[in-house]
Amino acid sequence: MEKHIEILDLLMKAKKEKKKKEPTIKEKETFRSAWLSLVADTGLTGRTEQFLYKGFSFCGAEPFYAYLIQTEDQNATLAGLFSGKYYGIDSNVSFRLVSHLLALMLNNNAPQNILAPIIKRLPGACVNKDQKRLGTAEKTLEKYFLAELHPEVELCPLADIGTKPVFIKEFVMLVSSIMDGIENAGSAKGIVVKNIAKIRKWFADYDVSQSISADTKPDQVNHTATTAVAEKAKIAPVAATPQEEQVQISKVAGVQPEEEAPSDMIAYLAELLGKAAKATAVVKVERAQQGVKIDALTQALDGEQNKLRGANQQIIDLQGTITELRKKLAAAEGDIFMLRQTVEQRDAVIAEKAIEIAERVKMAEVLSRDRSKQADESLQRLASKIRVEYRDFVDALDVPMSCDLGENLRLQLQSIFGILEKGGMKIK
């Protein structure tokens, strides 16, 4: 956990140093992996929630949506987000988060039970502390909703979303007003223009469905009653006993006054009873056949349900494996990120040392030149002092050796050695 926090802190520090520059793809991937690993360890609390809002510019609401769809109780996760410590502190970021979440949910055909809280919360997220609409509403909705929504996605009908009509009405009014502002500004282009038309059709379909629903309610009541009577009429002959069938047949015979009565009523009734018995036998056979088919379908359904349960269990197992692999990937990416930071720091130290070495070499060369110059000057000074003695020596080369000359030469040598010692030479 501490390692993930350290990685996220480093990314936030780098973002602050870059000021308004967009994060790189590598930084976004590192942020996503580290945040998902941290939320898997601690849940949506404390630092995890703080990083979600302060690091929104890295991946938007995508890391939270990836975490949301993996949780068992998604409604509880959304409720935790909306009741969190940082939700609503910065209204601009909260509105961006909800707008981007709505786009991601619509793109992925999210269940209606998690769409409803987002649609309900979006109007409230678009107001500041003074209960006025955010000045950045058009820019936010254009960037994080209209530009992120896939034009080819099939939108879930608003009437099918399980929330009160009053919340849908508030949502439709707010989004329509913001889209009007975007169109009036003339900044919408490409995919945004297509999605504005798509959203307006989405709203229009909802209005039509509401109108049809209001107009057809009385007809639906009468139709339901008529259907119930018809169903009873269909069921009665099947459920009737042979005795009841005889009575019904008699009633049928009795309500045909225009038909001529047979001469042998007993034979006629016996023939009718025979036909009824045959019809009853046919019904029983068909009922038995239907029972066999129903049993076969029930067994097939049980088999398919078992397969479905097995597939669901495999999905759960694979999701667990994916979660573990994501944790390992996040840890590896975190290590790589920290190693890169270390390498960059060491490269900076090496560069500083190289500059220092170059300066010291330059100073050494200057000192060497100074010392060489000083040595030359010292030699020249010694030469000038010895030059007098040398001239006397040259003058005495042609003079015959004598005691006085030898004594003079000895004094000259003594003088020369004295000059050399004074010049820095150690002779003794």
Secondary structure, DSSP 4 states (H G I P E B T S, - for coil): -HHHHHHHHHHHHHHHHHTTPPPPHHHHHHHHHHHHHHHHHH-SSTHHHHHHHHTHHHHTTHHHHHHHTTSS-HHHHHHHHHTSSSTTTSHHHHHHHHHHHHHHHHHTT--HHHHHHHHHHHHHHTB-TTS-B-TTHHHHHIIIIITTS-TTPPPPPGGGSSS-HHHHHHHHHHHHHHHHHHHHHT---THHHHHHHHHHHHHHHHHHHHHHHHHSHHHHHHHHHHHHHHHHHHHHHHH--HHHHHHHHHHHHHT-TTSPPPS-HHHHHHHHHHHHHHHHHHHHHHHHHHHHHHHHHHHHHHHHHHHHHHHHHHHHHHHHHHHHHHHHHHHHHHHHHHHHHHHHHHHHHHHHHHHHHHHHHHHHHHHHHHHHHHHHHHHHHHHHHHHHHHHHHHHTTTSPP-HHHHHHHHHHHHHHHHHHHHTT----
